[in-house]
Amino acid sequence: MKKILAGACAILAAGAVFTGCKKDGKEGSAGAAEATKSMVLRYAENQSQDYPTTKAAYDFAKIVEEKTGGRIKIEVYYGGQLGDEKSVFEQMQFGAIDFTRGSLAPLSEFSKSLNVLQLPYLYKDADQMWKVLDGEIGAQFLDSMKEANLIGLSWFDSGARNFYTSKKQVSTMADLKDMKIRVQESQQMMDMIQALGANPTPMAYGEVYSALQTGVIDGAENNWPSYESTSHYEVAKYYLIDEHNRVPEMQIASASTWAKLSDADKEIIKEAARVSAKNERQYWAEREKASEAKVTAGGTVVTRLSPEEKQKFQDAMAPLYKKYGAGYEDIIARIQATK
């Protein structure tokens, strides 16, 4: 009952932001065209105001406002003001929120095919990933969101996830054996840690610092900005660059909102999504460099896997590809063959 009420409220909220949706009591294509005259739309972002994805959201909003002469305004709500990612996606299905940037883990609940893009060691490097995502394969995954009443617009960078440990430096798979590694509450992530011979420890993100400090866990994994911004480098100074996950994020629109836009405005939105995505990648690269420099100055010891050792890590993922890649063997092969 609560979900039904929430959905009804969401629909009402969505309708409130549009002006001129009817003309002479008639709706349809004329109504859609009329709706484009003036509107205020909402963009949900769960990161801080200075985070790369949030900065790109502001770019997106600015481009749309400029291209429409101020007719379409997009208000950016950062820091999770409109709810966590999953609740935002659900509200978008009813049109209560118009745009957001989403992580693939929660988005995969709405489109199962996205699990493929979360497989460990899927790409050789960042260049290969962007060739995949900016091409036909990436377009197919964006298009898959329609089944969830969402519109995939563009891809954002979220870097590569690496391991960091508190007690010793890790440079081989054997070094990870029996170590307690914090992971997200994801079965796929737990399976990955087990395949590497370590013990997965699901834990809330906010508990990781104290768990590392007290020895409840021996390590965790994340990208450079997260490792730095959470100050985890203070209690886990060994950072292993293995790039086990290079998972992008998706900029999306509500299909309900999309249906109210004219074709011309849809093209403006698409262009804004492309430009803001390009900007976000630059913001991300700058943030990564700054974070790496800060933690290195703070005493972090950085190790990079040798090609031979990285191959061992990749070979250990065979059971995960069999389990989570079942039915998607063709798309996985196409991704890995991209040069």
C-alpha positions in Angstrom: 0.0 0.0 0.0 2.8 2.4 0.9 4.4 1.8 -2.5 1.2 2.5 -4.3 0.7 5.8 -2.4 4.4 6.7 -3.0 3.8 6.1 -6.7 0.7 8.2 -6.8 2.5 11.1 -5.0 5.4 10.8 -7.4 3.2 11.1 -10.4 1.5 14.2 -8.9 4.9 15.7 -8.1 6.1 15.1 -11.6 3.0 16.8 -13.1 3.5 19.8 -10.9 6.8 20.9 -12.6 5.4 21.2 -16.1 3.4 24.2 -17.4 1.1 24.3 -20.3 0.6 20.6 -20.6 -2.9 20.9 -22.1 -4.3 23.1 -24.8 -8.1 23.5 -25.2 -8.5 20.4 -23.0 -6.7 18.2 -25.4 -3.6 16.1 -24.7 -1.3 14.0 -26.8 1.3 15.3 -29.3 0.0 18.9 -28.9 0.2 18.5 -25.2 3.8 17.2 -25.4 4.8 20.2 -27.6 3.0 22.6 -25.2 4.9 21.0 -22.3 8.2 22.1 -23.7 7.4 25.8 -23.3 8.6 26.0 -19.8 9.6 23.4 -17.2 11.7 22.8 -14.2 13.2 19.3 -13.9 15.0 17.6 -11.1 18.4 15.9 -11.2 19.4 13.6 -8.3 23.0 13.0 -7.3 24.2 11.3 -4.1 27.7 12.6 -4.1 29.1 15.9 -2.7 28.9 19.1 -4.6 32.6 19.1 -5.6 32.6 15.4 -6.8 33.3 14.8 -10.5 29.8 13.4 -11.2 28.1 16.3 -9.5 30.1 18.8 -11.4 29.1 17.1 -14.6 25.5 17.2 -13.5 25.7 21.0 -13.2 27.3 21.1 -16.7 24.4 19.1 -18.0 21.9 21.5 -16.4 23.7 24.5 -17.7 23.9 23.3 -21.3 20.2 22.4 -21.4 19.2 25.8 -20.0 21.5 27.6 -22.4 20.3 25.6 -25.5 16.7 26.2 -24.6 17.0 29.8 -23.8 16.1 29.3 -20.2 12.9 27.4 -21.1 14.1 24.2 -19.5 15.7 24.5 -16.1 17.3 21.6 -14.3 17.8 21.7 -10.5 20.6 19.5 -9.2 20.1 18.0 -5.8 23.4 16.6 -4.6 24.4 14.7 -1.5 21.5 12.3 -1.6 18.9 14.9 -0.9 16.3 13.0 -2.9 17.1 9.6 -1.5 19.5 6.8 -2.0 20.2 5.4 -5.5 17.6 2.7 -5.5 14.8 4.9 -4.2 15.7 7.5 -6.8 15.4 4.9 -9.6 12.0 3.9 -8.3 10.8 7.5 -8.2 12.1 8.0 -11.8 9.9 5.1 -13.0 6.9 7.2 -11.9 8.4 10.5 -13.2 8.9 12.1 -9.8 12.6 12.6 -10.5 13.7 13.4 -14.0 17.5 12.7 -14.2 20.2 11.0 -12.2 23.6 9.4 -12.4 23.5 5.8 -11.3 25.9 3.0 -10.2 25.5 -0.2 -12.2 25.2 -2.4 -9.1 21.7 -1.1 -8.1 20.8 -0.4 -11.7 21.4 -4.1 -12.6 18.3 -4.8 -10.5 16.3 -3.1 -13.2 18.3 -4.4 -16.2 20.0 -7.8 -15.5 22.2 -7.5 -18.5 24.2 -4.8 -16.7 25.8 -7.5 -14.5 28.0 -8.3 -17.5 29.7 -4.9 -17.2 30.6 -5.7 -13.6 32.6 -8.8 -14.3 36.2 -8.6 -12.9 39.0 -7.9 -15.3 36.6 -7.5 -18.2 38.8 -4.9 -19.9 42.5 -4.7 -20.7 42.5 -1.0 -19.7 40.5 2.3 -19.7 41.0 2.9 -23.4 39.4 -0.4 -24.3 36.5 0.2 -22.0 35.7 3.6 -23.6 35.9 2.1 -27.1 33.3 -0.5 -26.0 31.0 2.0 -24.2 31.2 4.7 -26.8 30.4 2.3 -29.5 27.6 -0.1 -30.6 27.9 -2.3 -27.5 27.6 0.6 -25.1 24.5 1.9 -27.0 22.9 -1.5 -26.6 23.3 -1.4 -22.8 21.9 2.2 -22.7 18.9 1.1 -24.7 18.3 -1.8 -22.3 17.1 0.6 -19.7 13.9 1.2 -21.6 12.5 -2.1 -20.1 12.7 -0.4 -16.7 10.9 2.8 -17.9 14.3 4.6 -17.9 16.3 6.2 -20.7 20.1 5.6 -20.8 21.8 8.8 -21.9 25.6 8.5 -21.5 28.4 6.9 -19.5 30.3 8.4 -16.6 33.7 7.3 -15.4 34.2 5.9 -11.9 37.7 4.7 -12.2 39.1 1.3 -11.4 38.8 -0.5 -8.0 41.9 -1.7 -6.4 42.8 -3.5 -3.1 44.3 -1.8 -0.1 45.5 -3.5 3.1 46.6 -2.6 6.6 49.1 -5.1 7.8 51.3 -6.1 4.8 52.0 -5.2 1.2 50.3 -7.5 -1.3 51.9 -8.2 -4.7 50.7 -11.7 -5.5 47.5 -13.7 -5.3 49.2 -15.9 -2.6 49.6 -12.8 -0.4 45.8 -12.4 -0.3 45.2 -15.9 1.0 42.9 -16.0 4.1 42.9 -12.2 4.4 39.6 -10.6 5.5 38.6 -8.2 2.8 35.6 -5.9 3.1 33.3 -5.9 0.1 30.0 -4.4 -0.9 26.9 -6.4 0.0 27.0 -8.1 -3.4 27.2 -11.9 -4.0 29.3 -11.3 -7.2 31.9 -9.3 -5.2 31.9 -12.0 -2.5 32.5 -14.7 -5.1 35.4 -12.7 -6.5 37.2 -12.4 -3.2 36.7 -16.1 -2.5 38.1 -17.0 -6.0 41.3 -15.1 -5.0 41.6 -17.1 -1.8 40.6 -14.4 0.6 37.7 -14.1 3.0 35.0 -11.7 1.9 33.5 -9.5 4.7 30.4 -7.6 3.7 30.2 -4.4 5.7 28.6 -1.0 5.6 30.9 1.6 4.0 30.9 3.9 7.0 32.2 1.1 9.2 35.3 0.3 7.1 37.7 2.9 8.7 37.3 1.6 12.3 37.3 -2.0 11.1 40.7 -1.5 9.4 42.0 0.4 12.4 41.0 -2.3 14.9 41.9 -5.3 12.7 38.4 -6.6 12.2 39.3 -6.7 8.6 42.7 -6.8 6.8 41.8 -4.8 3.8 39.2 -3.4 1.4 38.9 -2.3 -2.2 37.9 0.9 -4.0 39.1 3.6 -6.4 41.7 6.3 -5.6 39.2 9.2 -4.8 37.2 7.0 -2.4 40.4 5.6 -0.7 41.5 9.2 -0.2 38.2 10.9 0.7 37.4 8.4 3.4 40.9 8.7 4.9 41.3 4.9 4.7 44.9 5.5 3.7 45.5 6.5 7.2 44.8 3.0 8.5 45.6 0.9 5.4 48.7 2.2 3.7 49.4 -0.6 1.2 47.6 0.0 -2.1 47.7 -2.7 -4.8 46.9 -1.6 -8.4 45.2 -4.6 -9.9 42.1 -2.9 -11.4 39.9 -5.9 -10.7 36.8 -3.8 -11.5 36.5 -1.0 -13.9 32.7 -0.3 -13.7 31.3 2.8 -15.4 28.2 4.7 -14.3 25.2 5.7 -16.3 23.5 9.0 -16.7 19.7 8.4 -17.1 16.4 10.1 -17.6 12.9 9.1 -16.6 10.9 7.7 -19.5 7.8 9.5 -18.3 9.7 12.8 -18.5 11.2 11.8 -21.9 7.7 11.3 -23.3 6.8 14.9 -22.5 9.7 16.4 -24.5 9.6 17.5 -28.1 12.0 15.8 -30.5 14.1 19.0 -30.6 14.4 19.1 -26.8 15.3 15.4 -26.7 18.2 16.2 -29.1 19.3 19.0 -26.8 19.2 16.6 -23.8 21.2 14.0 -25.7 23.9 16.5 -26.6 24.1 17.8 -23.1 24.5 14.3 -21.9 27.3 13.6 -24.3 29.2 16.8 -23.4 28.7 16.4 -19.7 29.9 12.8 -19.9 33.1 14.0 -21.6 33.6 16.7 -19.0 33.0 14.2 -16.2 35.8 11.9 -17.5 38.2 14.9 -17.3 37.0 15.8 -13.8 37.5 12.2 -12.8 41.1 12.0 -14.2 42.0 15.2 -12.3 40.5 14.0 -9.1 42.3 10.6 -9.4 45.6 12.4 -9.8 45.0 14.7 -6.9 43.9 11.8 -4.6 46.9 9.6 -5.6 49.3 12.5 -4.9 47.7 13.2 -1.5 47.8 9.6 -0.2 51.3 9.0 -1.6 52.5 12.1 0.3 50.7 10.6 3.3 52.8 7.5 3.2 50.8 5.1 1.1 53.0 2.3 -0.5 51.8 1.6 -4.0 52.3 -1.7 -5.7 51.3 -2.7 -9.3 50.7 -6.3 -10.3 53.2 -7.8 -12.7 51.6 -9.0 -16.1 52.3 -12.6 -15.1 50.6 -12.2 -11.7 47.7 -10.3 -13.1 47.0 -13.2 -15.5 46.7 -15.4 -12.4 44.1 -13.1 -11.0 42.2 -13.1 -14.2 42.4 -16.9 -14.6 40.9 -17.3 -11.1 37.8 -15.5 -12.3 36.7 -18.4 -14.6 34.0 -19.6 -12.2 32.5 -16.1 -12.0 32.3 -15.8 -15.8 30.6 -19.1 -15.9 28.1 -18.1 -13.2 27.4 -14.5 -14.0 28.1 -14.5 -17.7 25.8 -17.4 -18.6 23.7 -16.3 -21.6 25.9 -13.4 -22.4 28.9 -15.2 -23.7 28.7 -13.5 -27.1 28.6 -10.0 -25.7 31.5 -10.8 -23.4 33.5 -12.1 -26.3 32.8 -8.9 -28.3 33.9 -6.7 -25.4 37.1 -8.6 -24.9 37.8 -8.6 -28.7 37.5 -4.8 -29.0 40.8 -3.1 -29.8 
